[in-house]
Amino acid sequence: MSSVSGYSEIANEQLDEIEASDAELYNDICVLSEFILDHSDKAQSLSSALTTKDGIRFRLAVPDHHPYKVLWSSGGPRVEAVFPYP
């Protein structure tokens, strides 16, 4: 996983699949991801938190695209995954 880009390999693969199937969803995820990466303190205050074996991960809903969420970590910060999550 590359922390330089701000996206994990898993997130990059998921975004490639979404880009190929739903351009509007892809664009909205990119806007949300940029917000997370540029304003992680504000994004953290809007996110719910999950405790995983790898530490705390934050989950933020993609506006107007229920049930899609962006899972991210504050170290970096970095987008870890993008997927439908109830």
C-alpha positions as CSV (number, residue, x, y, z in Angstrom):
1,M,0.0,0.0,0.0
2,S,1.3,3.4,-0.9
3,S,0.9,6.2,1.6
4,V,2.4,8.7,-0.8
5,S,-0.8,8.9,-2.9
6,G,-3.1,9.0,0.0
7,Y,-4.9,5.9,-1.2
8,S,-4.4,2.3,-0.4
9,E,-4.0,-0.3,-3.2
10,I,-7.5,-1.6,-2.2
11,A,-9.0,1.9,-2.5
12,N,-7.3,2.4,-5.9
13,E,-8.7,-0.9,-7.2
14,Q,-12.1,-0.1,-6.0
15,L,-12.0,3.4,-7.5
16,D,-10.9,2.0,-10.8
17,E,-14.0,-0.3,-10.8
18,I,-16.4,2.4,-9.8
19,E,-14.9,4.8,-12.4
20,A,-15.6,2.2,-15.1
21,S,-19.2,1.7,-14.0
22,D,-20.5,4.9,-12.5
23,A,-18.9,8.3,-13.4
24,E,-21.1,10.3,-11.1
25,L,-20.4,8.1,-8.1
26,Y,-16.7,8.1,-8.9
27,N,-16.6,12.0,-9.1
28,D,-18.4,12.4,-5.8
29,I,-16.1,9.9,-4.1
30,C,-13.1,11.8,-5.4
31,V,-14.5,15.1,-4.1
32,L,-15.2,13.5,-0.7
33,S,-11.7,11.9,-0.6
34,E,-10.0,15.2,-1.4
35,F,-12.0,16.8,1.5
36,I,-10.8,14.0,3.8
37,L,-7.2,14.3,2.7
38,D,-7.1,18.1,2.8
39,H,-9.3,18.6,5.9
40,S,-8.8,15.5,8.0
41,D,-9.7,17.2,11.3
42,K,-13.1,18.4,10.0
43,A,-13.7,15.1,8.2
44,Q,-12.9,13.2,11.5
45,S,-15.6,15.3,13.3
46,L,-18.1,14.2,10.6
47,S,-17.2,10.6,10.6
48,S,-18.1,7.6,12.6
49,A,-15.2,5.4,13.9
50,L,-14.5,1.7,13.9
51,T,-11.9,-0.1,15.8
52,T,-10.1,-2.7,13.7
53,K,-7.0,-4.9,14.3
54,D,-5.1,-2.2,12.4
55,G,-6.4,0.6,14.6
56,I,-9.1,3.2,14.3
57,R,-10.7,3.7,10.9
58,F,-13.1,6.4,10.1
59,R,-16.2,6.0,8.0
60,L,-17.8,8.9,6.1
61,A,-20.9,8.6,3.8
62,V,-20.7,9.7,0.2
63,P,-23.4,12.4,-0.1
64,D,-26.4,11.4,-2.3
65,H,-25.0,7.8,-2.8
66,H,-26.3,5.7,0.0
67,P,-25.0,3.2,1.1
68,Y,-21.5,4.1,-0.2
69,K,-18.9,5.0,2.4
70,V,-15.3,6.0,2.4
71,L,-13.2,4.2,5.0
72,W,-10.1,6.1,5.9
73,S,-7.3,6.4,8.5
74,S,-6.0,9.5,10.1
75,G,-2.3,8.5,9.8
76,G,-1.4,10.3,6.7
77,P,-4.4,10.6,6.2
78,R,-5.2,7.9,3.8
79,V,-8.3,6.5,2.1
80,E,-8.3,2.8,2.8
81,A,-11.5,1.6,1.0
82,V,-14.7,2.6,-0.7
83,F,-17.7,0.4,-0.6
84,P,-21.4,0.1,0.0
85,Y,-21.9,-0.2,3.8
86,P,-25.3,0.0,5.5
